[in-house]
């Protein structure tokens, strides 16, 4: 099966013109069928040894797919773990009506904690509490870990050796980012409300004192310095 035209058969210097419609169709079907983003390595693994495209050819085919979807209600996007096909964000008001359950909403305390970890990682729980000025609910940390948005990346070399937390690839995937470099600049954001809008998160309607649907005060992220590289 010829998935990529040989150079002998092509008179163009544009490598994308060597991509056959069948390769695009296969990639589309595989990415749609997968419940996780597909990396180039994973995509190569679905082909037999005699037909496997190069990574450069895969990128060309994926770029052509992106162009095919222009003006459609869905898109091919690259996140930290690979490529996925998803409904465009602007379609959310209509698509969300397919489900009766309401989308998850997050408290200010939850979002403050996540933002501080994202911008200051690696960071300990005590350091997060020092920045926020209040203690962190254990439920918030548990929920962030269960969602696989944060993980323990090491331990601080101080008495007690507290855990250091950082964000995960799943965090980047969820927010459609390839790397932490795509986080909104702290020079542009003044407080957690703006981060909430930038990342398209929703606050909980009701507030309580201790769980992830809680909380009160607004944090000024001017106190957060430049984030460390992940």
Buried (B, 14 or more C-beta within 10 A) or exposed (E): EEBBBEEEEEEEEEBEEBBBEEBBEBBBEBBEEBEEBBBBEBBBEBBEEEEBBEEEBBBBBBEBBBEEBEEEEEBBBBBBBBBBBBBEEEBEEEEEEEEEEEEEBBBBBBBBBBBBBBBBBBBBBBBBBEBBEBEBBEBBBEBBBEBBBBBEBEEBEEEEEBBBBBBBBBBBBBBBBBEBEEBBEBEEBEBBBEBBEBBEBEBBEEEEEEBBBBBEEEBEBEEBEEBEEB
